[in-house]
Amino acid sequence: MLYSNILKKTLPCLLHIYACNALVSQQPAAIRKSLAGAASSKVSFHEQVTSWLDESSIAYQDLSVSKSPYRILGLGQNLEGDSYDVGLHILPTPTQLSSPISPTLCKTLTDDKTTPFQTIIHLHQDVWNNKHEIVKARISAKVKAVNHRWFARKTTLRRIDITTSMAFLQQHHLWGATRSKFNYGLFAKDDELVAVATFSPRRHVQRGNSSRPYRSHELIRYCAQRDGHVIGGITKLAAGFCKDFAPDDIVTCIDRDWGDGSGWQDIGFERVSVMPPLVMAVGGDGIRRYMVGAGIGKENQSGKDDRNGRPVISVHTFEKLDSITDHEDANSILATQNLCPVYDAGVERRILLVANTKLESKATIRRRELGIKDLDVSEEGTNAVDLWGQSVPSFPNEYYSSNSGINSLLQYAKEKE
């Protein structure tokens, strides 16, 4: 009798819960995602990341690093047991001007060689939210937990069209896609595209006392499939490019939010410049907006950043910022637009001097076919840093904006270094 009474009282509640769950499961995917997002909005960013690490069986340890007020997770561990392979710096999106992230915090930690990890990733919450799958794959790759591995020597190198390269980069590269002049891909045996590299048009640059201008190209993007690794991939792609276009050097930029680029040193790319932190703005919608770039502040917003799918600040905000010259006033204007400044760790510029690598033989063959004389490297030396500093035309070593308010934010970050 007692059981029967309990069942009569609880059964309607159970049926109601079942009906609600069934109703939610029948909602469109977008609504279900919204409901799930509302439930997870109360979970801290740190908890979101550690929950995923637990699900992925990636071991971690909370570390205390005095130079940051934010949590850092140690991933992996070296043989001595006193240092971690990766420090994962958890950076929640600032929601008000009273709790900003220091403009030089990320750069300082990247440069610091006394921290208990080999390299550091600055994981911004807005990047985690908006590039979720790519971010998870890149973190996994840092601790060697990739789903696929290919050897470049077993792949086929081919030129690909811009549509194919941009679609691949949009899916697998953290910076997304951008238009480029030359596009190359590596294909596995089943004709699966597993890696892409894109290059700029040629620039003629006088470096030092070189006997002729360098034939210089920029490596704009390189990535493999986000859940895989192509061993020797960038070397094979660069070799194909050298065979076709005989460059004397290849320049590229490294995102220091994901490490100091030391891995590029192993394949011949030498560091020649580190840019100051770049300021961006994050809104209440969690979207990062760029404030530096071609076309920003123009009515049609048809600049390079906008075309490449990188959101930019509104024309109204741009104009308000251009009315002031102090970084504190600039921050206040951003706050009135529900925006908070965020800064990256800067980017590294690296250069590969082809004459110093095994790629030179391929470039030499092509130069002779084109009737171009080789550089006399014995005369002007091959020190990358010196050549970079003596180059005409040259790349700027800091950011600048014609907008006085934005420039005050850039200069403030540079002065704080």
Buried (B, 14 or more C-beta within 10 A) or exposed (E): EEEEEEEEEEEEEEEEEEEEEEEEEEEEEEEEEEEEEEEEEEEEBBEBBBEBBEEEEBBBEEBEBEEBEBBBBBBBBEEEEEBBBBBBBBBBBBEEBEEBBBBBBBBBBBBEEEBBBBBBBBBBBBBBBBBEEBBBBBBBBBBEBBEEEBEBEEBEBBEBEBEBBBBBBBBBBBBBBBEBBBBBBBBBEEEEBBBBBBBBEBBEBBBBEBEEBBBBBBBBBBBBBBBBBBEBBBBBBBBBBBBBBBBBBBBBBBBBBBBBBEEBEEBBBBBBBBBBBBBBBBBEEEEBBBBBBEBBBEEEBEBBBBEBEBBBBBBEBBEBBBEBEEBEBBBEBBBEBEBBBBBBBBBBBBBBBBBBBEBBEBBBEBBEEEEBEBBEBEEBEBBBEBBBBBBEEEBEEEBEBEBBBBBBBBBBBBEBE
